[in-house]
Amino acid sequence: MKIINGVLVVGCFVMLASCFGFTDKKESKNLVDKHVFVPQKGTKVAYFASGCFWCVEAIFESVIGVEEAVSGYAGGKTLNPNYAKIGTGKTGHSETVAVYYNPDKVSFETLVTVFFGSHDPTTVNGQHPDYGTQYRSIAFYKSTNEKKIIMEAIEKLSATVYKKKIATEVTAFTKFYKAEAYHQDYERRNPNEGYIRAISVPRLNKFKKKFPMLLKSEKH
C-alpha cells in the first residue's frame, strides 16, 4: 500500500494479506509440495517483469507453447529475497515471471511481443494500481540474440506506438528466486478475490482480445 499524490494505492500485497494473513505455514508448505513442474526436453526459459506477477503469470500461461509460468523475483542484488522484503522497494528486485516454453511452438520473439503487448512499458516503476521499483518493467536476456530481439521491439514500438519514452529495462539475466508457494497460480486459484476480479482478470481479458491468435484452445 502506497500513498501517491495524496491517493491511497492498494497493491497485491494488501490483497494477499487479507486473503492469507501470512500465518499458515502448513498451508504454504502443502502448496509448495503440490506446485511441482518438470520441464520437457528442449524447454527454454525466458524472464519478464511487468507489474504484479499474478497478472503476468496468468497472461503467459494462456499463450500457445508456454508450458508453465512461475512467479518470483529477479533484477536485484540482495540474496534470498522474499515478498515482505521486496515489498519495501529496497532490494532492487522486481516481481518477475519465469516463462518455460517450447521453442518449437513459440519463439522468444513472440514472447517479447506478449510482454510488450500486455502492459504499458512507458510507465515508470509500476502498472496501475501497483507502484514501486518492485513493479517496474524489465525484459531479461540470456544471449546477445535475445537482447537484439528486445531492442528491436523497443525501437519499433517507439517509432510506431508510443510517444513517451519506453521505461522498460533491458537487463542481462543473473538469478531468479522462486516466490512463496501462495503466489503460484494465484489468479487461477483465487478467481473471486478482489484484486483478481478488479485488476488481473480485466488485464488478462484485454490481452486475449488483442492477441487471439496466440491463445491456447483450452480456457485459462
Helices and strands as residue ranges (DSSP letters): E 2-4, E 7-9, H 12-20, H 25-34, E 44-50, H 53-61, E 66-74, H 83-86, E 94-101, H 108-117, E 126-127, E 130-131, G 133-135, E 137-141, H 144-160, E 169-172, E 177-178, G 181-183, H 186-189, H 194-195, I 196-200, H 201-210, G 212-214
